[in-house]
């Protein structure tokens, strides 16, 4: 009888842990407060828009990894070197970084 009760309790505990760990997080269980800023990146492209898009993509990827596993809740991009034409490469270049705030989920 004791063995059956122990097995039942262990099974119930294992199921509860699986549900808690596997349950999707809701916004109510999260707050926006951690910082996941990126480093500065330089993007290049045939246009200024392409150069900006290039460094935005790089910075966003780093910010997302800095905010793993809960994700980015808000972000802003900051330009550090405005778009300019590089005659050596024949491309436009722009630099910047992303200020990201991370979800902190409980």
N, CA, C and O atoms as a Tinker XYZ file with bonds, in Angstrom:
   424  protein
     1  N      0.810000   -1.192000    0.000000    73     2
     2  CA     0.000000    0.000000    0.000000    64     1     3
     3  C      0.859000    1.264000    0.000000    63     2     4     5
     4  O      0.584000    2.214000   -0.733000    81     3
     5  N      1.902000    1.260000    0.832000    73     3     6
     6  CA     2.793000    2.420000    0.887000    64     5     7
     7  C      3.533000    2.610000   -0.423000    63     6     8     9
     8  O      3.753000    3.743000   -0.853000    81     7
     9  N      3.909000    1.539000   -1.048000    73     7    10
    10  CA     4.626000    1.609000   -2.311000    64     9    11
    11  C      3.733000    2.203000   -3.398000    63    10    12    13
    12  O      4.195000    3.014000   -4.200000    81    11
    13  N      2.466000    1.811000   -3.432000    73    11    14
    14  CA     1.522000    2.356000   -4.414000    64    13    15
    15  C      1.296000    3.854000   -4.164000    63    14    16    17
    16  O      1.222000    4.642000   -5.106000    81    15
    17  N      1.188000    4.232000   -2.900000    73    15    18
    18  CA     0.979000    5.643000   -2.567000    64    17    19
    19  C      2.201000    6.467000   -2.954000    63    18    20    21
    20  O      2.055000    7.567000   -3.487000    81    19
    21  N      3.394000    5.959000   -2.700000    73    19    22
    22  CA     4.620000    6.651000   -3.071000    64    21    23
    23  C      4.715000    6.791000   -4.584000    63    22    24    25
    24  O      5.080000    7.854000   -5.087000    81    23
    25  N      4.393000    5.738000   -5.307000    73    23    26
    26  CA     4.418000    5.788000   -6.772000    64    25    27
    27  C      3.412000    6.819000   -7.290000    63    26    28    29
    28  O      3.707000    7.567000   -8.223000    81    27
    29  N      2.230000    6.854000   -6.683000    73    27    30
    30  CA     1.211000    7.824000   -7.084000    64    29    31
    31  C      1.696000    9.256000   -6.832000    63    30    32    33
    32  O      1.530000   10.126000   -7.688000    81    31
    33  N      2.286000    9.499000   -5.677000    73    31    34
    34  CA     2.775000   10.837000   -5.348000    64    33    35
    35  C      3.912000   11.271000   -6.275000    63    34    36    37
    36  O      3.943000   12.418000   -6.721000    81    35
    37  N      4.831000   10.376000   -6.562000    73    35    38
    38  CA     5.935000   10.696000   -7.468000    64    37    39
    39  C      5.433000   10.975000   -8.892000    63    38    40    41
    40  O      5.925000   11.885000   -9.559000    81    39
    41  N      4.466000   10.198000   -9.345000    73    39    42
    42  CA     3.884000   10.421000  -10.669000    64    41    43
    43  C      3.171000   11.764000  -10.724000    63    42    44    45
    44  O      3.314000   12.508000  -11.695000    81    43
    45  N      2.408000   12.073000   -9.690000    73    43    46
    46  CA     1.704000   13.352000   -9.629000    64    45    47
    47  C      2.696000   14.511000   -9.616000    63    46    48    49
    48  O      2.493000   15.503000  -10.316000    81    47
    49  N      3.756000   14.398000   -8.835000    73    47    50
    50  CA     4.782000   15.427000   -8.771000    64    49    51
    51  C      5.456000   15.616000  -10.134000    63    50    52    53
    52  O      5.675000   16.748000  -10.565000    81    51
    53  N      5.781000   14.523000  -10.804000    73    51    54
    54  CA     6.415000   14.606000  -12.118000    64    53    55
    55  C      5.500000   15.287000  -13.131000    63    54    56    57
    56  O      5.967000   16.089000  -13.940000    81    55
    57  N      4.205000   14.982000  -13.098000    73    55    58
    58  CA     3.257000   15.624000  -14.005000    64    57    59
    59  C      3.133000   17.121000  -13.716000    63    58    60    61
    60  O      3.063000   17.927000  -14.644000    81    59
    61  N      3.105000   17.493000  -12.444000    73    59    62
    62  CA     3.021000   18.914000  -12.077000    64    61    63
    63  C      4.250000   19.673000  -12.569000    63    62    64    65
    64  O      4.128000   20.775000  -13.103000    81    63
    65  N      5.417000   19.094000  -12.392000    73    63    66
    66  CA     6.648000   19.734000  -12.860000    64    65    67
    67  C      6.623000   19.875000  -14.383000    63    66    68    69
    68  O      7.003000   20.921000  -14.910000    81    67
    69  N      6.186000   18.846000  -15.087000    73    67    70
    70  CA     6.116000   18.904000  -16.543000    64    69    71
    71  C      5.153000   19.990000  -17.010000    63    70    72    73
    72  O      5.443000   20.702000  -17.971000    81    71
    73  N      4.026000   20.120000  -16.348000    73    71    74
    74  CA     3.045000   21.151000  -16.715000    64    73    75
    75  C      3.604000   22.539000  -16.446000    63    74    76    77
    76  O      3.470000   23.433000  -17.280000    81    75
    77  N      4.228000   22.727000  -15.289000    73    75    78
    78  CA     4.771000   24.043000  -14.937000    64    77    79
    79  C      5.895000   24.441000  -15.883000    63    78    80    81
    80  O      5.915000   25.572000  -16.367000    81    79
    81  N      6.823000   23.546000  -16.156000    73    79    82
    82  CA     7.943000   23.862000  -17.039000    64    81    83
    83  C      7.526000   23.985000  -18.497000    63    82    84    85
    84  O      8.137000   24.740000  -19.253000    81    83
    85  N      6.518000   23.269000  -18.891000    73    83    86
    86  CA     6.098000   23.284000  -20.283000    64    85    87
    87  C      5.004000   24.275000  -20.585000    63    86    88    89
    88  O      4.664000   24.483000  -21.749000    81    87
    89  N      4.441000   24.894000  -19.557000    73    87    90
    90  CA     3.333000   25.832000  -19.772000    64    89    91
    91  C      3.832000   27.099000  -20.439000    63    90    92    93
    92  O      4.886000   27.620000  -20.076000    81    91
    93  N      3.078000   27.602000  -21.418000    73    91    94
    94  CA     3.493000   28.853000  -22.051000    64    93    95
    95  C      3.390000   29.996000  -21.051000    63    94    96    97
    96  O      2.502000   30.019000  -20.198000    81    95
    97  N      4.300000   30.929000  -21.169000    73    95    98
    98  CA     4.308000   32.066000  -20.269000    64    97    99
    99  C      3.317000   33.097000  -20.771000    63    98   100   101
   100  O      3.195000   33.317000  -21.976000    81    99
   101  N      2.628000   33.713000  -19.868000    73    99   102
   102  CA     1.670000   34.745000  -20.241000    64   101   103
   103  C      2.244000   36.105000  -19.901000    63   102   104   105
   104  O      3.162000   36.209000  -19.087000    81   103
   105  N      1.708000   37.154000  -20.522000    73   103   106
   106  CA     2.187000   38.506000  -20.276000    64   105   107
   107  C      2.055000   38.877000  -18.808000    63   106   108   109
   108  O      2.865000   39.644000  -18.287000    81   107
   109  N      1.043000   38.339000  -18.137000    73   107   110
   110  CA     0.839000   38.655000  -16.728000    64   109   111
   111  C      1.970000   38.115000  -15.866000    63   110   112   113
   112  O      2.226000   38.645000  -14.784000    81   111
   113  N      2.646000   37.078000  -16.323000    73   111   114
   114  CA     3.737000   36.483000  -15.566000    64   113   115
   115  C      5.086000   37.099000  -15.930000    63   114   116   117
   116  O      6.120000   36.654000  -15.430000    81   115
   117  N      5.090000   38.113000  -16.792000    73   115   118
   118  CA     6.334000   38.714000  -17.257000    64   117   119
   119  C      6.340000   40.211000  -16.984000    63   118   120   121
   120  O      5.293000   40.858000  -16.948000    81   119
   121  N      7.529000   40.741000  -16.796000    73   119   122
   122  CA     7.695000   42.182000  -16.721000    64   121   123
   123  C      8.786000   42.577000  -17.709000    63   122   124   125
   124  O      9.634000   41.764000  -18.076000    81   123
   125  N      8.750000   43.820000  -18.128000    73   123   126
   126  CA     9.722000   44.327000  -19.100000    64   125   127
   127  C     10.753000   45.133000  -18.331000    63   126   128   129
   128  O     10.464000   46.249000  -17.899000    81   127
   129  N     11.953000   44.589000  -18.152000    73   127   130
   130  CA    12.886000   45.319000  -17.319000    64   129   131
   131  C     14.348000   45.010000  -17.517000    63   130   132   133
   132  O     15.195000   45.852000  -17.219000    81   131
   133  N     14.674000   43.838000  -18.005000    73   131   134
   134  CA    16.081000   43.511000  -18.197000    64   133   135
   135  C     16.662000   44.268000  -19.375000    63   134   136   137
   136  O     15.925000   44.720000  -20.251000    81   135
   137  N     17.966000   44.407000  -19.400000    73   135   138
   138  CA    18.632000   45.124000  -20.496000    64   137   139
   139  C     19.410000   44.130000  -21.337000    63   138   140   141
   140  O     20.188000   43.331000  -20.816000    81   139
   141  N     19.190000   44.188000  -22.660000    73   139   142
   142  CA    19.876000   43.287000  -23.583000    64   141   143
   143  C     20.508000   44.034000  -24.739000    63   142   144   145
   144  O     20.386000   43.616000  -25.890000    81   143
   145  N     21.193000   45.152000  -24.442000    73   143   146
   146  CA    21.775000   45.990000  -25.491000    64   145   147
   147  C     22.740000   45.210000  -26.374000    63   146   148   149
   148  O     23.368000   44.243000  -25.943000    81   147
   149  N     22.840000   45.654000  -27.610000    73   147   150
   150  CA    23.769000   45.038000  -28.553000    64   149   151
   151  C     25.068000   45.837000  -28.597000    63   150   152   153
   152  O     25.155000   46.943000  -28.062000    81   151
   153  N     26.056000   45.263000  -29.233000    73   151   154
   154  CA    27.279000   45.989000  -29.563000    64   153   155
   155  C     26.994000   46.897000  -30.750000    63   154   156   157
   156  O     25.892000   46.877000  -31.299000    81   155
   157  N     27.964000   47.677000  -31.140000    73   155   158
   158  CA    27.822000   48.523000  -32.331000    64   157   159
   159  C     28.125000   47.687000  -33.572000    63   158   160   161
   160  O     29.076000   46.906000  -33.594000    81   159
   161  N     27.302000   47.865000  -34.600000    73   159   162
   162  CA    27.486000   47.156000  -35.866000    64   161   163
   163  C     27.543000   48.145000  -37.010000    63   162   164   165
   164  O     26.954000   49.224000  -36.948000    81   163
   165  N     28.262000   47.765000  -38.060000    73   163   166
   166  CA    28.310000   48.557000  -39.279000    64   165   167
   167  C     27.658000   47.746000  -40.380000    63   166   168   169
   168  O     28.021000   46.596000  -40.630000    81   167
   169  N     26.685000   48.370000  -41.036000    73   167   170
   170  CA    26.006000   47.722000  -42.146000    64   169   171
   171  C     26.415000   48.357000  -43.453000    63   170   172   173
   172  O     26.836000   49.513000  -43.485000    81   171
   173  N     26.295000   47.610000  -44.522000    73   171   174
   174  CA    26.627000   48.142000  -45.849000    64   173   175
   175  C     25.590000   47.664000  -46.850000    63   174   176   177
   176  O     24.942000   46.634000  -46.664000    81   175
   177  N     25.452000   48.439000  -47.915000    73   175   178
   178  CA    24.508000   48.078000  -48.954000    64   177   179
   179  C     24.539000   49.043000  -50.107000    63   178   180   181
   180  O     25.262000   50.039000  -50.078000    81   179
   181  N     23.746000   48.747000  -51.132000    73   179   182
   182  CA    23.703000   49.570000  -52.340000    64   181   183
   183  C     23.013000   50.907000  -52.097000    63   182   184   185
   184  O     23.182000   51.843000  -52.878000    81   183
   185  N     22.229000   51.004000  -51.011000    73   183   186
   186  CA    21.553000   52.245000  -50.641000    64   185   187
   187  C     21.707000   52.452000  -49.143000    63   186   188   189
   188  O     22.129000   51.548000  -48.422000    81   187
   189  N     21.361000   53.649000  -48.678000    73   187   190
   190  CA    21.397000   53.913000  -47.235000    64   189   191
   191  C     20.391000   53.025000  -46.499000    63   190   192   193
   192  O     20.664000   52.549000  -45.397000    81   191
   193  N     19.241000   52.809000  -47.109000    73   191   194
   194  CA    18.230000   51.953000  -46.482000    64   193   195
   195  C     18.748000   50.526000  -46.316000    63   194   196   197
   196  O     18.499000   49.881000  -45.298000    81   195
   197  N     19.470000   50.040000  -47.324000    73   195   198
   198  CA    20.031000   48.690000  -47.248000    64   197   199
   199  C     21.118000   48.610000  -46.182000    63   198   200   201
   200  O     21.210000   47.609000  -45.471000    81   199
   201  N     21.939000   49.649000  -46.061000    73   199   202
   202  CA    22.991000   49.673000  -45.047000    64   201   203
   203  C     22.378000   49.685000  -43.648000    63   202   204   205
   204  O     22.840000   48.975000  -42.755000    81   203
   205  N     21.326000   50.502000  -43.462000    73   203   206
   206  CA    20.654000   50.559000  -42.163000    64   205   207
   207  C     20.013000   49.219000  -41.829000    63   206   208   209
   208  O     20.110000   48.741000  -40.699000    81   207
   209  N     19.363000   48.621000  -42.810000    73   207   210
   210  CA    18.719000   47.328000  -42.601000    64   209   211
   211  C     19.743000   46.264000  -42.211000    63   210   212   213
   212  O     19.450000   45.389000  -41.396000    81   211
   213  N     20.938000   46.336000  -42.787000    73   211   214
   214  CA    21.993000   45.364000  -42.507000    64   213   215
   215  C     22.427000   45.432000  -41.046000    63   214   216   217
   216  O     22.479000   44.402000  -40.373000    81   215
   217  N     22.740000   46.630000  -40.542000    73   215   218
   218  CA    23.183000   46.683000  -39.141000    64   217   219
   219  C     22.029000   46.481000  -38.167000    63   218   220   221
   220  O     22.236000   45.966000  -37.069000    81   219
   221  N     20.802000   46.882000  -38.553000    73   219   222
   222  CA    19.634000   46.618000  -37.695000    64   221   223
   223  C     19.461000   45.117000  -37.494000    63   222   224   225
   224  O     19.205000   44.653000  -36.382000    81   223
   225  N     19.605000   44.363000  -38.587000    73   223   226
   226  CA    19.445000   42.908000  -38.516000    64   225   227
   227  C     20.490000   42.294000  -37.581000    63   226   228   229
   228  O     20.171000   41.430000  -36.764000    81   227
   229  N     21.733000   42.744000  -37.708000    73   227   230
   230  CA    22.805000   42.213000  -36.867000    64   229   231
   231  C     22.579000   42.544000  -35.387000    63   230   232   233
   232  O     22.724000   41.684000  -34.518000    81   231
   233  N     22.223000   43.801000  -35.118000    73   231   234
   234  CA    22.006000   44.233000  -33.735000    64   233   235
   235  C     20.799000   43.529000  -33.121000    63   234   236   237
   236  O     20.833000   43.136000  -31.955000    81   235
   237  N     19.732000   43.370000  -33.906000    73   235   238
   238  CA    18.523000   42.708000  -33.398000    64   237   239
   239  C     18.797000   41.244000  -33.057000    63   238   240   241
   240  O     18.264000   40.723000  -32.077000    81   239
   241  N     19.618000   40.589000  -33.854000    73   239   242
   242  CA    19.957000   39.188000  -33.577000    64   241   243
   243  C     20.717000   39.078000  -32.258000    63   242   244   245
   244  O     20.465000   38.169000  -31.468000    81   243
   245  N     21.644000   39.999000  -32.020000    73   243   246
   246  CA    22.389000   39.954000  -30.760000    64   245   247
   247  C     21.475000   40.279000  -29.579000    63   246   248   249
   248  O     21.528000   39.608000  -28.548000    81   247
   249  N     20.643000   41.301000  -29.726000    73   247   250
   250  CA    19.727000   41.669000  -28.635000    64   249   251
   251  C     18.797000   40.507000  -28.296000    63   250   252   253
   252  O     18.532000   40.242000  -27.124000    81   251
   253  N     18.306000   39.820000  -29.316000    73   251   254
   254  CA    17.429000   38.665000  -29.077000    64   253   255
   255  C     18.164000   37.576000  -28.307000    63   254   256   257
   256  O     17.590000   36.955000  -27.412000    81   255
   257  N     19.429000   37.339000  -28.647000    73   255   258
   258  CA    20.181000   36.309000  -27.920000    64   257   259
   259  C     20.499000   36.776000  -26.499000    63   258   260   261
   260  O     20.580000   35.957000  -25.584000    81   259
   261  N     20.681000   38.086000  -26.306000    73   259   262
   262  CA    20.921000   38.612000  -24.961000    64   261   263
   263  C     19.670000   38.509000  -24.091000    63   262   264   265
   264  O     19.773000   38.441000  -22.866000    81   263
   265  N     18.499000   38.496000  -24.710000    73   263   266
   266  CA    17.233000   38.419000  -23.977000    64   265   267
   267  C     16.659000   37.007000  -23.949000    63   266   268   269
   268  O     15.498000   36.822000  -23.584000    81   267
   269  N     17.453000   36.009000  -24.327000    73   267   270
   270  CA    16.996000   34.625000  -24.315000    64   269   271
   271  C     16.783000   34.185000  -22.882000    63   270   272   273
   272  O     17.622000   34.540000  -22.054000    81   271
   273  N     15.761000   33.455000  -22.502000    73   271   274
   274  CA    14.776000   32.798000  -23.349000    64   273   275
   275  C     13.453000   33.558000  -23.465000    63   274   276   277
   276  O     12.569000   33.143000  -24.213000    81   275
   277  N     13.311000   34.658000  -22.736000    73   275   278
   278  CA    11.996000   35.294000  -22.661000    64   277   279
   279  C     11.704000   36.293000  -23.772000    63   278   280   281
   280  O     10.536000   36.570000  -24.047000    81   279
   281  N     12.722000   36.840000  -24.416000    73   279   282
   282  CA    12.523000   37.705000  -25.571000    64   281   283
   283  C     12.635000   39.191000  -25.293000    63   282   284   285
   284  O     12.712000   39.626000  -24.144000    81   283
   285  N     12.642000   39.959000  -26.375000    73   283   286
   286  CA    12.743000   41.417000  -26.331000    64   285   287
   287  C     11.340000   41.996000  -26.177000    63   286   288   289
   288  O     10.428000   41.621000  -26.913000    81   287
   289  N     11.164000   42.918000  -25.211000    73   287   290
   290  CA     9.844000   43.534000  -25.032000    64   289   291
   291  C      9.782000   44.927000  -25.643000    63   290   292   293
   292  O      8.697000   45.386000  -26.002000    81   291
   293  N     10.903000   45.604000  -25.769000    73   291   294
   294  CA    10.927000   46.893000  -26.458000    64   293   295
   295  C     12.362000   47.185000  -26.882000    63   294   296   297
   296  O     13.317000   46.709000  -26.269000    81   295
   297  N     12.491000   47.976000  -27.941000    73   295   298
   298  CA    13.844000   48.299000  -28.396000    64   297   299
   299  C     13.840000   49.587000  -29.210000    63   298   300   301
   300  O     12.818000   50.007000  -29.753000    81   299
   301  N     15.011000   50.193000  -29.274000    73   299   302
   302  CA    15.243000   51.393000  -30.078000    64   301   303
   303  C     16.613000   51.269000  -30.711000    63   302   304   305
   304  O     17.554000   50.778000  -30.089000    81   303
   305  N     16.720000   51.718000  -31.955000    73   303   306
   306  CA    17.994000   51.707000  -32.660000    64   305   307
   307  C     18.615000   53.092000  -32.598000    63   306   308   309
   308  O     17.925000   54.100000  -32.751000    81   307
   309  N     19.928000   53.137000  -32.370000    73   307   310
   310  CA    20.657000   54.399000  -32.300000    64   309   311
   311  C     21.771000   54.402000  -33.344000    63   310   312   313
   312  O     22.604000   53.496000  -33.375000    81   311
   313  N     21.780000   55.413000  -34.189000    73   311   314
   314  CA    22.807000   55.560000  -35.219000    64   313   315
   315  C     24.017000   56.243000  -34.598000    63   314   316   317
   316  O     23.887000   57.287000  -33.959000    81   315
   317  N     25.193000   55.653000  -34.786000    73   315   318
   318  CA    26.427000   56.251000  -34.270000    64   317   319
   319  C     27.244000   56.897000  -35.387000    63   318   320   321
   320  O     27.945000   57.881000  -35.151000    81   319
   321  N     27.160000   56.354000  -36.593000    73   319   322
   322  CA    27.805000   56.956000  -37.765000    64   321   323
   323  C     26.763000   56.980000  -38.872000    63   322   324   325
   324  O     26.318000   55.933000  -39.342000    81   323
   325  N     26.379000   58.181000  -39.283000    73   323   326
   326  CA    25.336000   58.339000  -40.302000    64   325   327
   327  C     25.769000   57.731000  -41.630000    63   326   328   329
   328  O     26.957000   57.563000  -41.906000    81   327
   329  N     24.785000   57.413000  -42.428000    73   327   330
   330  CA    25.038000   56.783000  -43.722000    64   329   331
   331  C     25.957000   57.654000  -44.577000    63   330   332   333
   332  O     25.781000   58.867000  -44.685000    81   331
   333  N     26.939000   56.993000  -45.176000    73   331   334
   334  CA    27.869000   57.671000  -46.078000    64   333   335
   335  C     28.358000   56.686000  -47.126000    63   334   336   337
   336  O     28.382000   55.475000  -46.903000    81   335
   337  N     28.745000   57.223000  -48.262000    73   335   338
   338  CA    29.223000   56.385000  -49.352000    64   337   339
   339  C     30.697000   56.089000  -49.151000    63   338   340   341
   340  O     31.485000   56.998000  -48.891000    81   339
   341  N     31.076000   54.827000  -49.270000    73   339   342
   342  CA    32.466000   54.406000  -49.172000    64   341   343
   343  C     32.969000   54.156000  -50.584000    63   342   344   345
   344  O     32.590000   53.172000  -51.218000    81   343
   345  N     33.821000   55.045000  -51.075000    73   343   346
   346  CA    34.289000   54.928000  -52.463000    64   345   347
   347  C     35.199000   53.712000  -52.659000    63   346   348   349
   348  O     35.343000   53.228000  -53.781000    81   347
   349  N     35.812000   53.217000  -51.585000    73   347   350
   350  CA    36.678000   52.031000  -51.698000    64   349   351
   351  C     35.873000   50.772000  -51.999000    63   350   352   353
   352  O     36.312000   49.917000  -52.769000    81   351
   353  N     34.703000   50.662000  -51.395000    73   351   354
   354  CA    33.885000   49.461000  -51.585000    64   353   355
   355  C     32.757000   49.675000  -52.584000    63   354   356   357
   356  O     32.203000   48.715000  -53.118000    81   355
   357  N     32.415000   50.948000  -52.837000    73   355   358
   358  CA    31.295000   51.245000  -53.721000    64   357   359
   359  C     29.944000   51.023000  -53.058000    63   358   360   361
   360  O     28.921000   50.907000  -53.733000    81   359
   361  N     29.949000   50.964000  -51.730000    73   359   362
   362  CA    28.719000   50.722000  -50.984000    64   361   363
   363  C     28.480000   51.844000  -49.974000    63   362   364   365
   364  O     29.400000   52.563000  -49.587000    81   363
   365  N     27.235000   51.970000  -49.565000    73   363   366
   366  CA    26.907000   52.877000  -48.478000    64   365   367
   367  C     27.103000   52.137000  -47.160000    63   366   368   369
   368  O     26.875000   50.931000  -47.073000    81   367
   369  N     27.530000   52.881000  -46.129000    73   367   370
   370  CA    27.753000   52.283000  -44.815000    64   369   371
   371  C     27.096000   53.136000  -43.738000    63   370   372   373
   372  O     27.042000   54.362000  -43.836000    81   371
   373  N     26.601000   52.462000  -42.714000    73   371   374
   374  CA    26.022000   53.139000  -41.556000    64   373   375
   375  C     26.269000   52.254000  -40.341000    63   374   376   377
   376  O     26.265000   51.028000  -40.448000    81   375
   377  N     26.484000   52.881000  -39.184000    73   375   378
   378  CA    26.744000   52.133000  -37.957000    64   377   379
   379  C     25.749000   52.518000  -36.870000    63   378   380   381
   380  O     25.203000   53.621000  -36.860000    81   379
   381  N     25.529000   51.574000  -35.953000    73   379   382
   382  CA    24.651000   51.847000  -34.834000    64   381   383
   383  C     24.526000   50.645000  -33.918000    63   382   384   385
   384  O     25.158000   49.609000  -34.124000    81   383
   385  N     23.697000   50.809000  -32.905000    73   383   386
   386  CA    23.469000   49.747000  -31.922000    64   385   387
   387  C     22.011000   49.780000  -31.491000    63   386   388   389
   388  O     21.290000   50.745000  -31.747000    81   387
   389  N     21.593000   48.708000  -30.832000    73   387   390
   390  CA    20.217000   48.592000  -30.380000    64   389   391
   391  C     20.157000   48.583000  -28.859000    63   390   392   393
   392  O     20.860000   47.822000  -28.194000    81   391
   393  N     19.301000   49.446000  -28.327000    73   391   394
   394  CA    18.996000   49.409000  -26.888000    64   393   395
   395  C     17.748000   48.544000  -26.758000    63   394   396   397
   396  O     16.679000   48.912000  -27.244000    81   395
   397  N     17.883000   47.412000  -26.111000    73   395   398
   398  CA    16.763000   46.477000  -25.972000    64   397   399
   399  C     16.470000   46.246000  -24.501000    63   398   400   401
   400  O     17.370000   46.166000  -23.666000    81   399
   401  N     15.180000   46.142000  -24.214000    73   399   402
   402  CA    14.724000   45.738000  -22.880000    64   401   403
   403  C     14.163000   44.326000  -23.018000    63   402   404   405
   404  O     13.490000   44.000000  -23.996000    81   403
   405  N     14.450000   43.513000  -22.037000    73   403   406
   406  CA    14.090000   42.091000  -22.081000    64   405   407
   407  C     12.905000   41.799000  -21.162000    63   406   408   409
   408  O     12.744000   42.397000  -20.098000    81   407
   409  N     12.084000   40.855000  -21.620000    73   407   410
   410  CA    11.072000   40.302000  -20.721000    64   409   411
   411  C     11.773000   39.525000  -19.622000    63   410   412   413
   412  O     12.765000   38.839000  -19.870000    81   411
   413  N     11.263000   39.632000  -18.426000    73   411   414
   414  CA    11.687000   38.799000  -17.305000    64   413   415
   415  C     10.433000   38.059000  -16.861000    63   414   416   417
   416  O      9.527000   38.648000  -16.271000    81   415
   417  N     10.391000   36.772000  -17.149000    73   415   418
   418  CA     9.197000   35.980000  -16.862000    64   417   419
   419  C      9.419000   35.081000  -15.644000    63   418   420   421
   420  O     10.515000   34.578000  -15.400000    81   419
   421  N      8.369000   34.911000  -14.920000    73   419   422
   422  CA     8.440000   34.132000  -13.683000    64   421   423
   423  C      7.719000   32.816000  -13.828000    63   422   424
   424  O      7.676000   32.028000  -12.884000    81   423
